[in-house]
Each structure stands twice: as structure tokens, then as C-alpha cells.
Amino acid sequence: MGQGQGKIRRYDSTINALSRLIDSAIILLTFLALIDLFHVRWESLHIWGILFAILLFNFFAESQDAYRSWRGTQVREEIVSVLTSWLAAVATLILIDVVFVHSAFYSDPFLAVWIVVTPIELISWHVVVRMLLRVVRTRGFNTRNVAILGGTDLGLRLEGAFMAYRR
């Protein structure tokens, strides 16, 4: 590892895989907790529903680039990416149910709660990770150094942008 690469960069793919796994676990565990809380009888359709929910969320999250580095972007952009991915997954599940399965599976009250609570948990998790990374970076880990060549107006504006980002 060369100087200036940072201590976390080479683990980006591992961190992304872990993030996908945790997102999937949030979707699954919320579903299971609500089944228990609402005293819903377990059906085989639940297995397919949760499996497709996780697969579709991961598919749409990947297409939204939800697992990229969000460094230097506003938290709102990450929230929109996660929320859009979840809503697309839910809309697809409902469409599949209406067109092909005809089970009225998604009319169950516990599923309405799951559809609302899950994105709140997913977004909260992503925001907490972002805040933790900010703390880690303020302690000198996972930082990057830059050099600006030239004392031009553009160079000074670039320096101002980097300094504003540091705060």
C-alpha cells in the first residue's frame, strides 16, 4: 500500500458487501419481528415475499449506485437513493402479486407497517454509518491529501471548496 492511499481504501469492496448484507438483514429481521409482533401465521408465501424483497432491493440499490462512496455528497442524495430503491422493490413486489400471484398478500396490515418501517431503518443505518465515517476521518483515518498546483483564482476556489468540506 503506497503512502497517501489511506487505511480503508483497499477494503472498499468488503465494506460494500458488508453494507449489502446489513441492508438485507434489516429487511429480513424487520419482517420477522413484525410477523411476531402482529401474531401472523407463517406461510410459504412469506418466504418468497421476503426473498424477492431482498433481491429486488439489492438490484435497485445497485442500479441507484447506493453502495458507492458518498464522500463529498449531501446526505439527502444517499437517502433518496435508498428510499427510491426500497419503493421500486415494493412497487415491483405489489405488481407481481397483482398481475401473477393474485394473493392479496400485500393487503395484510403487518406488511403495510413493514413497508413503512423498513426504509426508516435502512436510512437510519446509512446515516449512522455516514456519521461514524465522519468521526473516523476527523481522527485522521480514511483521509486523502491533495496538492493544488498554481496560485490562480481557480486554484484558490478549489482550496476554499476543500477547506469548506473539511469543516
Sequence and secondary structure as in RCSB ss.txt:
>XXXX:A:sequence
MGQGQGKIRRYDSTINALSRLIDSAIILLTFLALIDLFHVRWESLHIWGILFAILLFNFFAESQDAYRSWRGTQV
REEIVSVLTSWLAAVATLILIDVVFVHSAFYSDPFLAVWIVVTPIELISWHVVVRMLLRVVRTRGFNTRNVAILG
GTDLGLRLEGAFMAYRR
>XXXX:A:secstr
  TTS SSGGGHHHHHHHHHHHHHHHHHHHHHHHHHHTT    HHHHHHHHHHHHHHHHHHHHTTTTS  TTS H
HHHHHHHHHHHHHHHHHHHHHIIIII   GGGSHHHHHHHHHHHHHHHHHHHHHHHHHHHHHHTTSS        
 SHHHHHHHHHHHHHH 
